Amino acid sequence: MQAKINLYEEFFFSDEWKALHWQPEDHVAIFPSVILITPVRYAVSSDHIHIIQVASIYELMEKYKSSAKQQRDAKPINSASSGGIKINLT
């Protein structure tokens, strides 16, 4: 499985993915995460690619449902800069 992750890294360094049709036109290109859906936990790693390992789609949904809810529920913190401009931090 690590060999497959290494191939994703090669693709990452190729920069070919930056020109793909699904990339946002008005933002910096985004390299997709690699999601492994399997009951087997693989000892894989990458310093360049975000790897998500879950046993099922349900686990994936539960994992990100709670983090999305936390982001929605977070109250904004207002901070004033030296010029009096308020910055909304979430």
mmCIF file as gemmi writes it, N, C-alpha and C atoms, coordinates in Angstrom:
data_model
loop_
_atom_site.group_PDB
_atom_site.id
_atom_site.type_symbol
_atom_site.label_atom_id
_atom_site.label_alt_id
_atom_site.label_comp_id
_atom_site.label_asym_id
_atom_site.label_entity_id
_atom_site.label_seq_id
_atom_site.pdbx_PDB_ins_code
_atom_site.Cartn_x
_atom_site.Cartn_y
_atom_site.Cartn_z
_atom_site.occupancy
_atom_site.B_iso_or_equiv
_atom_site.pdbx_formal_charge
_atom_site.auth_seq_id
_atom_site.auth_asym_id
_atom_site.pdbx_PDB_model_num
ATOM 1 N N . MET Axp A 1 ? 0.834 -1.196 0 1 0 ? 1 A 1
ATOM 2 C CA . MET Axp A 1 ? 0 0 0 1 0 ? 1 A 1
ATOM 3 C C . MET Axp A 1 ? 0.879 1.261 0 1 0 ? 1 A 1
ATOM 4 N N . GLN Axp A 2 ? 2.014 1.19 0.675 1 0 ? 2 A 1
ATOM 5 C CA . GLN Axp A 2 ? 2.91 2.351 0.676 1 0 ? 2 A 1
ATOM 6 C C . GLN Axp A 2 ? 3.402 2.654 -0.743 1 0 ? 2 A 1
ATOM 7 N N . ALA Axp A 3 ? 3.585 1.62 -1.558 1 0 ? 3 A 1
ATOM 8 C CA . ALA Axp A 3 ? 3.994 1.84 -2.95 1 0 ? 3 A 1
ATOM 9 C C . ALA Axp A 3 ? 2.941 2.649 -3.701 1 0 ? 3 A 1
ATOM 10 N N . LYS Axp A 4 ? 1.662 2.405 -3.413 1 0 ? 4 A 1
ATOM 11 C CA . LYS Axp A 4 ? 0.589 3.176 -4.048 1 0 ? 4 A 1
ATOM 12 C C . LYS Axp A 4 ? 0.618 4.626 -3.576 1 0 ? 4 A 1
ATOM 13 N N . ILE Axp A 5 ? 0.875 4.833 -2.287 1 0 ? 5 A 1
ATOM 14 C CA . ILE Axp A 5 ? 0.987 6.199 -1.765 1 0 ? 5 A 1
ATOM 15 C C . ILE Axp A 5 ? 2.17 6.897 -2.429 1 0 ? 5 A 1
ATOM 16 N N . ASN Axp A 6 ? 3.246 6.172 -2.649 1 0 ? 6 A 1
ATOM 17 C CA . ASN Axp A 6 ? 4.411 6.755 -3.332 1 0 ? 6 A 1
ATOM 18 C C . ASN Axp A 6 ? 4.051 7.213 -4.744 1 0 ? 6 A 1
ATOM 19 N N . LEU Axp A 7 ? 3.169 6.462 -5.428 1 0 ? 7 A 1
ATOM 20 C CA . LEU Axp A 7 ? 2.723 6.881 -6.757 1 0 ? 7 A 1
ATOM 21 C C . LEU Axp A 7 ? 1.905 8.172 -6.679 1 0 ? 7 A 1
ATOM 22 N N . TYR Axp A 8 ? 1.067 8.302 -5.64 1 0 ? 8 A 1
ATOM 23 C CA . TYR Axp A 8 ? 0.329 9.557 -5.439 1 0 ? 8 A 1
ATOM 24 C C . TYR Axp A 8 ? 1.297 10.711 -5.203 1 0 ? 8 A 1
ATOM 25 N N . GLU Axp A 9 ? 2.367 10.452 -4.461 1 0 ? 9 A 1
ATOM 26 C CA . GLU Axp A 9 ? 3.37 11.498 -4.236 1 0 ? 9 A 1
ATOM 27 C C . GLU Axp A 9 ? 4.044 11.901 -5.538 1 0 ? 9 A 1
ATOM 28 N N . GLU Axp A 10 ? 4.343 10.93 -6.395 1 0 ? 10 A 1
ATOM 29 C CA . GLU Axp A 10 ? 4.922 11.253 -7.699 1 0 ? 10 A 1
ATOM 30 C C . GLU Axp A 10 ? 3.982 12.159 -8.485 1 0 ? 10 A 1
ATOM 31 N N . PHE Axp A 11 ? 2.701 11.835 -8.451 1 0 ? 11 A 1
ATOM 32 C CA . PHE Axp A 11 ? 1.701 12.656 -9.121 1 0 ? 11 A 1
ATOM 33 C C . PHE Axp A 11 ? 1.663 14.054 -8.502 1 0 ? 11 A 1
ATOM 34 N N . PHE Axp A 12 ? 1.749 14.127 -7.179 1 0 ? 12 A 1
ATOM 35 C CA . PHE Axp A 12 ? 1.773 15.407 -6.473 1 0 ? 12 A 1
ATOM 36 C C . PHE Axp A 12 ? 2.932 16.279 -6.976 1 0 ? 12 A 1
ATOM 37 N N . PHE Axp A 13 ? 4.114 15.702 -7.063 1 0 ? 13 A 1
ATOM 38 C CA . PHE Axp A 13 ? 5.294 16.459 -7.488 1 0 ? 13 A 1
ATOM 39 C C . PHE Axp A 13 ? 5.3 16.775 -8.981 1 0 ? 13 A 1
ATOM 40 N N . SER Axp A 14 ? 4.47 16.088 -9.759 1 0 ? 14 A 1
ATOM 41 C CA . SER Axp A 14 ? 4.423 16.349 -11.199 1 0 ? 14 A 1
ATOM 42 C C . SER Axp A 14 ? 3.732 17.675 -11.517 1 0 ? 14 A 1
ATOM 43 N N . ASP Axp A 15 ? 2.9 18.166 -10.617 1 0 ? 15 A 1
ATOM 44 C CA . ASP Axp A 15 ? 2.109 19.393 -10.804 1 0 ? 15 A 1
ATOM 45 C C . ASP Axp A 15 ? 1.066 19.28 -11.912 1 0 ? 15 A 1
ATOM 46 N N . GLU Axp A 16 ? 0.907 18.099 -12.522 1 0 ? 16 A 1
ATOM 47 C CA . GLU Axp A 16 ? -0.116 17.903 -13.561 1 0 ? 16 A 1
ATOM 48 C C . GLU Axp A 16 ? -1.517 18.123 -13.004 1 0 ? 16 A 1
ATOM 49 N N . TRP Axp A 17 ? -1.724 17.769 -11.747 1 0 ? 17 A 1
ATOM 50 C CA . TRP Axp A 17 ? -3.032 17.866 -11.099 1 0 ? 17 A 1
ATOM 51 C C . TRP Axp A 17 ? -3.517 19.309 -10.992 1 0 ? 17 A 1
ATOM 52 N N . LYS Axp A 18 ? -2.601 20.262 -11.019 1 0 ? 18 A 1
ATOM 53 C CA . LYS Axp A 18 ? -2.983 21.672 -10.882 1 0 ? 18 A 1
ATOM 54 C C . LYS Axp A 18 ? -3.804 22.164 -12.079 1 0 ? 18 A 1
ATOM 55 N N . ALA Axp A 19 ? -3.685 21.508 -13.222 1 0 ? 19 A 1
ATOM 56 C CA . ALA Axp A 19 ? -4.388 21.939 -14.43 1 0 ? 19 A 1
ATOM 57 C C . ALA Axp A 19 ? -5.663 21.135 -14.701 1 0 ? 19 A 1
ATOM 58 N N . LEU Axp A 20 ? -6.039 20.231 -13.824 1 0 ? 20 A 1
ATOM 59 C CA . LEU Axp A 20 ? -7.224 19.412 -14.064 1 0 ? 20 A 1
ATOM 60 C C . LEU Axp A 20 ? -8.498 20.25 -13.993 1 0 ? 20 A 1
ATOM 61 N N . HIS Axp A 21 ? -9.521 19.813 -14.725 1 0 ? 21 A 1
ATOM 62 C CA . HIS Axp A 21 ? -10.743 20.598 -14.901 1 0 ? 21 A 1
ATOM 63 C C . HIS Axp A 21 ? -11.498 20.882 -13.614 1 0 ? 21 A 1
ATOM 64 N N . TRP Axp A 22 ? -11.343 20.079 -12.582 1 0 ? 22 A 1
ATOM 65 C CA . TRP Axp A 22 ? -12.094 20.268 -11.345 1 0 ? 22 A 1
ATOM 66 C C . TRP Axp A 22 ? -11.421 21.231 -10.37 1 0 ? 22 A 1
ATOM 67 N N . GLN Axp A 23 ? -10.265 21.739 -10.727 1 0 ? 23 A 1
ATOM 68 C CA . GLN Axp A 23 ? -9.583 22.7 -9.847 1 0 ? 23 A 1
ATOM 69 C C . GLN Axp A 23 ? -10.323 24.031 -9.852 1 0 ? 23 A 1
ATOM 70 N N . PRO Axp A 24 ? -10.354 24.721 -8.703 1 0 ? 24 A 1
ATOM 71 C CA . PRO Axp A 24 ? -11.009 26.035 -8.663 1 0 ? 24 A 1
ATOM 72 C C . PRO Axp A 24 ? -10.263 27.032 -9.535 1 0 ? 24 A 1
ATOM 73 N N . GLU Axp A 25 ? -10.998 27.846 -10.258 1 0 ? 25 A 1
ATOM 74 C CA . GLU Axp A 25 ? -10.36 28.814 -11.155 1 0 ? 25 A 1
ATOM 75 C C . GLU Axp A 25 ? -9.862 30.049 -10.412 1 0 ? 25 A 1
ATOM 76 N N . ASP Axp A 26 ? -10.531 30.407 -9.338 1 0 ? 26 A 1
ATOM 77 C CA . ASP Axp A 26 ? -10.202 31.642 -8.648 1 0 ? 26 A 1
ATOM 78 C C . ASP Axp A 26 ? -9.431 31.428 -7.347 1 0 ? 26 A 1
ATOM 79 N N . HIS Axp A 27 ? -8.926 30.21 -7.105 1 0 ? 27 A 1
ATOM 80 C CA . HIS Axp A 27 ? -8.18 29.905 -5.894 1 0 ? 27 A 1
ATOM 81 C C . HIS Axp A 27 ? -6.944 29.073 -6.242 1 0 ? 27 A 1
ATOM 82 N N . VAL Axp A 28 ? -6.112 28.868 -5.252 1 0 ? 28 A 1
ATOM 83 C CA . VAL Axp A 28 ? -4.938 28.021 -5.408 1 0 ? 28 A 1
ATOM 84 C C . VAL Axp A 28 ? -5.4 26.583 -5.627 1 0 ? 28 A 1
ATOM 85 N N . ALA Axp A 29 ? -4.703 25.851 -6.468 1 0 ? 29 A 1
ATOM 86 C CA . ALA Axp A 29 ? -5.052 24.459 -6.753 1 0 ? 29 A 1
ATOM 87 C C . ALA Axp A 29 ? -4.973 23.622 -5.473 1 0 ? 29 A 1
ATOM 88 N N . ILE Axp A 30 ? -5.849 22.624 -5.375 1 0 ? 30 A 1
ATOM 89 C CA . ILE Axp A 30 ? -5.947 21.776 -4.191 1 0 ? 30 A 1
ATOM 90 C C . ILE Axp A 30 ? -5.665 20.336 -4.585 1 0 ? 30 A 1
ATOM 91 N N . PHE Axp A 31 ? -4.72 19.709 -3.881 1 0 ? 31 A 1
ATOM 92 C CA . PHE Axp A 31 ? -4.463 18.293 -4.116 1 0 ? 31 A 1
ATOM 93 C C . PHE Axp A 31 ? -5.422 17.495 -3.247 1 0 ? 31 A 1
ATOM 94 N N . PRO Axp A 32 ? -6.123 16.521 -3.824 1 0 ? 32 A 1
ATOM 95 C CA . PRO Axp A 32 ? -7.127 15.782 -3.041 1 0 ? 32 A 1
ATOM 96 C C . PRO Axp A 32 ? -6.496 14.868 -1.996 1 0 ? 32 A 1
ATOM 97 N N . SER Axp A 33 ? -7.246 14.652 -0.933 1 0 ? 33 A 1
ATOM 98 C CA . SER Axp A 33 ? -6.838 13.687 0.083 1 0 ? 33 A 1
ATOM 99 C C . SER Axp A 33 ? -6.991 12.279 -0.472 1 0 ? 33 A 1
ATOM 100 N N . VAL Axp A 34 ? -6.245 11.343 0.082 1 0 ? 34 A 1
ATOM 101 C CA . VAL Axp A 34 ? -6.385 9.932 -0.268 1 0 ? 34 A 1
ATOM 102 C C . VAL Axp A 34 ? -7.19 9.28 0.852 1 0 ? 34 A 1
ATOM 103 N N . ILE Axp A 35 ? -8.293 8.648 0.494 1 0 ? 35 A 1
ATOM 104 C CA . ILE Axp A 35 ? -9.151 7.992 1.483 1 0 ? 35 A 1
ATOM 105 C C . ILE Axp A 35 ? -9.06 6.482 1.28 1 0 ? 35 A 1
ATOM 106 N N . LEU Axp A 36 ? -8.628 5.787 2.324 1 0 ? 36 A 1
ATOM 107 C CA . LEU Axp A 36 ? -8.571 4.331 2.305 1 0 ? 36 A 1
ATOM 108 C C . LEU Axp A 36 ? -9.745 3.817 3.121 1 0 ? 36 A 1
ATOM 109 N N . ILE Axp A 37 ? -10.684 3.143 2.461 1 0 ? 37 A 1
ATOM 110 C CA . ILE Axp A 37 ? -11.859 2.585 3.131 1 0 ? 37 A 1
ATOM 111 C C . ILE Axp A 37 ? -11.674 1.083 3.178 1 0 ? 37 A 1
ATOM 112 N N . THR Axp A 38 ? -11.24 0.605 4.33 1 0 ? 38 A 1
ATOM 113 C CA . THR Axp A 38 ? -10.933 -0.808 4.503 1 0 ? 38 A 1
ATOM 114 C C . THR Axp A 38 ? -10.856 -1.133 5.993 1 0 ? 38 A 1
ATOM 115 N N . PRO Axp A 39 ? -11.255 -2.338 6.38 1 0 ? 39 A 1
ATOM 116 C CA . PRO Axp A 39 ? -11.13 -2.706 7.794 1 0 ? 39 A 1
ATOM 117 C C . PRO Axp A 39 ? -9.673 -2.914 8.214 1 0 ? 39 A 1
ATOM 118 N N . VAL Axp A 40 ? -8.784 -3.018 7.246 1 0 ? 40 A 1
ATOM 119 C CA . VAL Axp A 40 ? -7.355 -3.192 7.529 1 0 ? 40 A 1
ATOM 120 C C . VAL Axp A 40 ? -6.718 -1.813 7.71 1 0 ? 40 A 1
ATOM 121 N N . ARG Axp A 41 ? -5.972 -1.637 8.776 1 0 ? 41 A 1
ATOM 122 C CA . ARG Axp A 41 ? -5.27 -0.373 9.026 1 0 ? 41 A 1
ATOM 123 C C . ARG Axp A 41 ? -3.858 -0.521 8.468 1 0 ? 41 A 1
ATOM 124 N N . TYR Axp A 42 ? -3.554 0.238 7.407 1 0 ? 42 A 1
ATOM 125 C CA . TYR Axp A 42 ? -2.247 0.139 6.762 1 0 ? 42 A 1
ATOM 126 C C . TYR Axp A 42 ? -1.254 1.107 7.395 1 0 ? 42 A 1
ATOM 127 N N . ALA Axp A 43 ? -0.011 0.672 7.483 1 0 ? 43 A 1
ATOM 128 C CA . ALA Axp A 43 ? 1.06 1.518 7.999 1 0 ? 43 A 1
ATOM 129 C C . ALA Axp A 43 ? 1.621 2.321 6.837 1 0 ? 43 A 1
ATOM 130 N N . VAL Axp A 44 ? 0.896 3.359 6.447 1 0 ? 44 A 1
ATOM 131 C CA . VAL Axp A 44 ? 1.311 4.215 5.343 1 0 ? 44 A 1
ATOM 132 C C . VAL Axp A 44 ? 1.49 5.631 5.871 1 0 ? 44 A 1
ATOM 133 N N . SER Axp A 45 ? 2.329 6.384 5.184 1 0 ? 45 A 1
ATOM 134 C CA . SER Axp A 45 ? 2.532 7.766 5.586 1 0 ? 45 A 1
ATOM 135 C C . SER Axp A 45 ? 3.001 8.586 4.397 1 0 ? 45 A 1
ATOM 136 N N . SER Axp A 46 ? 2.817 9.891 4.532 1 0 ? 46 A 1
ATOM 137 C CA . SER Axp A 46 ? 3.275 10.822 3.514 1 0 ? 46 A 1
ATOM 138 C C . SER Axp A 46 ? 3.439 12.188 4.164 1 0 ? 46 A 1
ATOM 139 N N . ASP Axp A 47 ? 4.494 12.854 3.807 1 0 ? 47 A 1
ATOM 140 C CA . ASP Axp A 47 ? 4.707 14.219 4.28 1 0 ? 47 A 1
ATOM 141 C C . ASP Axp A 47 ? 4.019 15.228 3.374 1 0 ? 47 A 1
ATOM 142 N N . HIS Axp A 48 ? 3.436 14.77 2.277 1 0 ? 48 A 1
ATOM 143 C CA . HIS Axp A 48 ? 2.888 15.685 1.278 1 0 ? 48 A 1
ATOM 144 C C . HIS Axp A 48 ? 1.403 15.482 0.988 1 0 ? 48 A 1
ATOM 145 N N . ILE Axp A 49 ? 0.877 14.312 1.33 1 0 ? 49 A 1
ATOM 146 C CA . ILE Axp A 49 ? -0.5 13.97 0.996 1 0 ? 49 A 1
ATOM 147 C C . ILE Axp A 49 ? -1.267 13.673 2.276 1 0 ? 49 A 1
ATOM 148 N N . HIS Axp A 50 ? -2.482 14.182 2.355 1 0 ? 50 A 1
ATOM 149 C CA . HIS Axp A 50 ? -3.352 13.89 3.494 1 0 ? 50 A 1
ATOM 150 C C . HIS Axp A 50 ? -3.995 12.533 3.266 1 0 ? 50 A 1
ATOM 151 N N . ILE Axp A 51 ? -3.757 11.597 4.182 1 0 ? 51 A 1
ATOM 152 C CA . ILE Axp A 51 ? -4.286 10.241 4.065 1 0 ? 51 A 1
ATOM 153 C C . ILE Axp A 51 ? -5.309 10.031 5.172 1 0 ? 51 A 1
ATOM 154 N N . ILE Axp A 52 ? -6.494 9.576 4.78 1 0 ? 52 A 1
ATOM 155 C CA . ILE Axp A 52 ? -7.561 9.281 5.727 1 0 ? 52 A 1
ATOM 156 C C . ILE Axp A 52 ? -7.839 7.786 5.644 1 0 ? 52 A 1
ATOM 157 N N . GLN Axp A 53 ? -7.832 7.115 6.794 1 0 ? 53 A 1
ATOM 158 C CA . GLN Axp A 53 ? -8.139 5.687 6.816 1 0 ? 53 A 1
ATOM 159 C C . GLN Axp A 53 ? -9.369 5.456 7.685 1 0 ? 53 A 1
ATOM 160 N N . VAL Axp A 54 ? -10.378 4.822 7.122 1 0 ? 54 A 1
ATOM 161 C CA . VAL Axp A 54 ? -11.595 4.468 7.85 1 0 ? 54 A 1
ATOM 162 C C . VAL Axp A 54 ? -12.034 3.071 7.429 1 0 ? 54 A 1
ATOM 163 N N . ALA Axp A 55 ? -12.826 2.436 8.299 1 0 ? 55 A 1
ATOM 164 C CA . ALA Axp A 55 ? -13.29 1.086 8.015 1 0 ? 55 A 1
ATOM 165 C C . ALA Axp A 55 ? -14.521 1.076 7.119 1 0 ? 55 A 1
ATOM 166 N N . SER Axp A 56 ? -15.275 2.202 7.083 1 0 ? 56 A 1
ATOM 167 C CA . SER Axp A 56 ? -16.507 2.235 6.288 1 0 ? 56 A 1
ATOM 168 C C . SER Axp A 56 ? -16.854 3.673 5.918 1 0 ? 56 A 1
ATOM 169 N N . ILE Axp A 57 ? -17.746 3.813 4.962 1 0 ? 57 A 1
ATOM 170 C CA . ILE Axp A 57 ? -18.254 5.14 4.592 1 0 ? 57 A 1
ATOM 171 C C . ILE Axp A 57 ? -18.948 5.773 5.792 1 0 ? 57 A 1
ATOM 172 N N . TYR Axp A 58 ? -19.68 4.965 6.557 1 0 ? 58 A 1
ATOM 173 C CA . TYR Axp A 58 ? -20.367 5.474 7.742 1 0 ? 58 A 1
ATOM 174 C C . TYR Axp A 58 ? -19.36 6.104 8.718 1 0 ? 58 A 1
ATOM 175 N N . GLU Axp A 59 ? -18.24 5.423 8.944 1 0 ? 59 A 1
ATOM 176 C CA . GLU Axp A 59 ? -17.208 5.968 9.838 1 0 ? 59 A 1
ATOM 177 C C . GLU Axp A 59 ? -16.654 7.281 9.3 1 0 ? 59 A 1
ATOM 178 N N . LEU Axp A 60 ? -16.472 7.355 7.999 1 0 ? 60 A 1
ATOM 179 C CA . LEU Axp A 60 ? -15.995 8.589 7.381 1 0 ? 60 A 1
ATOM 180 C C . LEU Axp A 60 ? -16.983 9.728 7.618 1 0 ? 60 A 1
ATOM 181 N N . MET Axp A 61 ? -18.263 9.452 7.411 1 0 ? 61 A 1
ATOM 182 C CA . MET Axp A 61 ? -19.293 10.474 7.604 1 0 ? 61 A 1
ATOM 183 C C . MET Axp A 61 ? -19.35 10.916 9.064 1 0 ? 61 A 1
ATOM 184 N N . GLU Axp A 62 ? -19.269 9.976 9.983 1 0 ? 62 A 1
ATOM 185 C CA . GLU Axp A 62 ? -19.307 10.308 11.405 1 0 ? 62 A 1
ATOM 186 C C . GLU Axp A 62 ? -18.083 11.129 11.81 1 0 ? 62 A 1
ATOM 187 N N . LYS Axp A 63 ? -16.954 10.766 11.279 1 0 ? 63 A 1
ATOM 188 C CA . LYS Axp A 63 ? -15.705 11.462 11.615 1 0 ? 63 A 1
ATOM 189 C C . LYS Axp A 63 ? -15.77 12.936 11.207 1 0 ? 63 A 1
ATOM 190 N N . TYR Axp A 64 ? -16.301 13.206 10.025 1 0 ? 64 A 1
ATOM 191 C CA . TYR Axp A 64 ? -16.322 14.581 9.54 1 0 ? 64 A 1
ATOM 192 C C . TYR Axp A 64 ? -17.604 15.317 9.905 1 0 ? 64 A 1
ATOM 193 N N . LYS Axp A 65 ? -18.636 14.602 10.303 1 0 ? 65 A 1
ATOM 194 C CA . LYS Axp A 65 ? -19.854 15.263 10.773 1 0 ? 65 A 1
ATOM 195 C C . LYS Axp A 65 ? -19.563 15.989 12.076 1 0 ? 65 A 1
ATOM 196 N N . SER Axp A 66 ? -18.839 15.378 12.976 1 0 ? 66 A 1
ATOM 197 C CA . SER Axp A 66 ? -18.554 16.003 14.263 1 0 ? 66 A 1
ATOM 198 C C . SER Axp A 66 ? -17.617 17.197 14.106 1 0 ? 66 A 1
ATOM 199 N N . SER Axp A 67 ? -16.64 17.12 13.208 1 0 ? 67 A 1
ATOM 200 C CA . SER Axp A 67 ? -15.736 18.255 13.017 1 0 ? 67 A 1
ATOM 201 C C . SER Axp A 67 ? -16.446 19.411 12.314 1 0 ? 67 A 1
ATOM 202 N N . ALA Axp A 68 ? -17.369 19.108 11.389 1 0 ? 68 A 1
ATOM 203 C CA . ALA Axp A 68 ? -18.126 20.164 10.711 1 0 ? 68 A 1
ATOM 204 C C . ALA Axp A 68 ? -19.06 20.846 11.697 1 0 ? 68 A 1
ATOM 205 N N . LYS Axp A 69 ? -19.664 20.069 12.602 1 0 ? 69 A 1
ATOM 206 C CA . LYS Axp A 69 ? -20.556 20.646 13.607 1 0 ? 69 A 1
ATOM 207 C C . LYS Axp A 69 ? -19.771 21.558 14.542 1 0 ? 69 A 1
ATOM 208 N N . GLN Axp A 70 ? -18.567 21.163 14.926 1 0 ? 70 A 1
ATOM 209 C CA . GLN Axp A 70 ? -17.741 21.997 15.803 1 0 ? 70 A 1
ATOM 210 C C . GLN Axp A 70 ? -17.402 23.312 15.124 1 0 ? 70 A 1
ATOM 211 N N . GLN Axp A 71 ? -17.123 23.277 13.827 1 0 ? 71 A 1
ATOM 212 C CA . GLN Axp A 71 ? -16.805 24.505 13.104 1 0 ? 71 A 1
ATOM 213 C C . GLN Axp A 71 ? -18.022 25.412 13.027 1 0 ? 71 A 1
ATOM 214 N N . ARG Axp A 72 ? -19.21 24.847 12.814 1 0 ? 72 A 1
ATOM 215 C CA . ARG Axp A 72 ? -20.431 25.65 12.754 1 0 ? 72 A 1
ATOM 216 C C . ARG Axp A 72 ? -20.769 26.258 14.103 1 0 ? 72 A 1
ATOM 217 N N . ASP Axp A 73 ? -20.535 25.488 15.17 1 0 ? 73 A 1
ATOM 218 C CA . ASP Axp A 73 ? -20.9 25.932 16.509 1 0 ? 73 A 1
ATOM 219 C C . ASP Axp A 73 ? -19.885 26.895 17.124 1 0 ? 73 A 1
ATOM 220 N N . ALA Axp A 74 ? -18.712 26.992 16.544 1 0 ? 74 A 1
ATOM 221 C CA . ALA Axp A 74 ? -17.679 27.869 17.108 1 0 ? 74 A 1
ATOM 222 C C . ALA Axp A 74 ? -18.131 29.323 17.019 1 0 ? 74 A 1
ATOM 223 N N . LYS Axp A 75 ? -17.978 30.023 18.136 1 0 ? 75 A 1
ATOM 224 C CA . LYS Axp A 75 ? -18.347 31.439 18.151 1 0 ? 75 A 1
ATOM 225 C C . LYS Axp A 75 ? -17.165 32.25 17.634 1 0 ? 75 A 1
ATOM 226 N N . PRO Axp A 76 ? -17.418 33.242 16.785 1 0 ? 76 A 1
ATOM 227 C CA . PRO Axp A 76 ? -16.327 34.077 16.296 1 0 ? 76 A 1
ATOM 228 C C . PRO Axp A 76 ? -15.719 34.892 17.426 1 0 ? 76 A 1
ATOM 229 N N . ILE Axp A 77 ? -14.414 35.075 17.34 1 0 ? 77 A 1
ATOM 230 C CA . ILE Axp A 77 ? -13.691 35.886 18.314 1 0 ? 77 A 1
ATOM 231 C C . ILE Axp A 77 ? -13.257 37.158 17.608 1 0 ? 77 A 1
ATOM 232 N N . ASN Axp A 78 ? -13.632 38.282 18.135 1 0 ? 78 A 1
ATOM 233 C CA . ASN Axp A 78 ? -13.243 39.551 17.538 1 0 ? 78 A 1
ATOM 234 C C . ASN Axp A 78 ? -11.939 40.024 18.151 1 0 ? 78 A 1
ATOM 235 N N . SER Axp A 79 ? -11.038 40.451 17.313 1 0 ? 79 A 1
ATOM 236 C CA . SER Axp A 79 ? -9.753 40.965 17.754 1 0 ? 79 A 1
ATOM 237 C C . SER Axp A 79 ? -9.502 42.279 17.033 1 0 ? 79 A 1
ATOM 238 N N . ALA Axp A 80 ? -9.033 43.265 17.752 1 0 ? 80 A 1
ATOM 239 C CA . ALA Axp A 80 ? -8.758 44.564 17.145 1 0 ? 80 A 1
ATOM 240 C C . ALA Axp A 80 ? -7.278 44.687 16.851 1 0 ? 80 A 1
ATOM 241 N N . SER Axp A 81 ? -6.945 45.166 15.658 1 0 ? 81 A 1
ATOM 242 C CA . SER Axp A 81 ? -5.552 45.406 15.311 1 0 ? 81 A 1
ATOM 243 C C . SER Axp A 81 ? -5.156 46.784 15.817 1 0 ? 81 A 1
ATOM 244 N N . SER Axp A 82 ? -3.917 47.147 15.659 1 0 ? 82 A 1
ATOM 245 C CA . SER Axp A 82 ? -3.447 48.434 16.159 1 0 ? 82 A 1
ATOM 246 C C . SER Axp A 82 ? -4.13 49.608 15.46 1 0 ? 82 A 1
ATOM 247 N N . GLY Axp A 83 ? -4.649 49.399 14.252 1 0 ? 83 A 1
ATOM 248 C CA . GLY Axp A 83 ? -5.326 50.472 13.534 1 0 ? 83 A 1
ATOM 249 C C . GLY Axp A 83 ? -6.818 50.528 13.828 1 0 ? 83 A 1
ATOM 250 N N . GLY Axp A 84 ? -7.302 49.686 14.729 1 0 ? 84 A 1
ATOM 251 C CA . GLY Axp A 84 ? -8.708 49.695 15.081 1 0 ? 84 A 1
ATOM 252 C C . GLY Axp A 84 ? -9.568 48.872 14.146 1 0 ? 84 A 1
ATOM 253 N N . ILE Axp A 85 ? -8.982 48.139 13.225 1 0 ? 85 A 1
ATOM 254 C CA . ILE Axp A 85 ? -9.735 47.283 12.312 1 0 ? 85 A 1
ATOM 255 C C . ILE Axp A 85 ? -10.065 46.003 13.031 1 0 ? 85 A 1
ATOM 256 N N . LYS Axp A 86 ? -11.327 45.596 13.008 1 0 ? 86 A 1
ATOM 257 C CA . LYS Axp A 86 ? -11.721 44.349 13.675 1 0 ? 86 A 1
ATOM 258 C C . LYS Axp A 86 ? -11.548 43.179 12.719 1 0 ? 86 A 1
ATOM 259 N N . ILE Axp A 87 ? -10.971 42.106 13.239 1 0 ? 87 A 1
ATOM 260 C CA . ILE Axp A 87 ? -10.763 40.891 12.475 1 0 ? 87 A 1
ATOM 261 C C . ILE Axp A 87 ? -11.583 39.808 13.117 1 0 ? 87 A 1
ATOM 262 N N . ASN Axp A 88 ? -12.387 39.102 12.351 1 0 ? 88 A 1
ATOM 263 C CA . ASN Axp A 88 ? -13.226 38.039 12.845 1 0 ? 88 A 1
ATOM 264 C C . ASN Axp A 88 ? -12.464 36.724 12.749 1 0 ? 88 A 1
ATOM 265 N N . LEU Axp A 89 ? -12.082 36.144 13.893 1 0 ? 89 A 1
ATOM 266 C CA . LEU Axp A 89 ? -11.357 34.891 13.927 1 0 ? 89 A 1
ATOM 267 C C . LEU Axp A 89 ? -12.294 33.789 14.355 1 0 ? 89 A 1
ATOM 268 N N . THR Axp A 90 ? -12.287 32.672 13.606 1 0 ? 90 A 1
ATOM 269 C CA . THR Axp A 90 ? -13.145 31.539 13.996 1 0 ? 90 A 1
ATOM 270 C C . THR Axp A 90 ? -12.315 30.344 14.308 1 0 ? 90 A 1
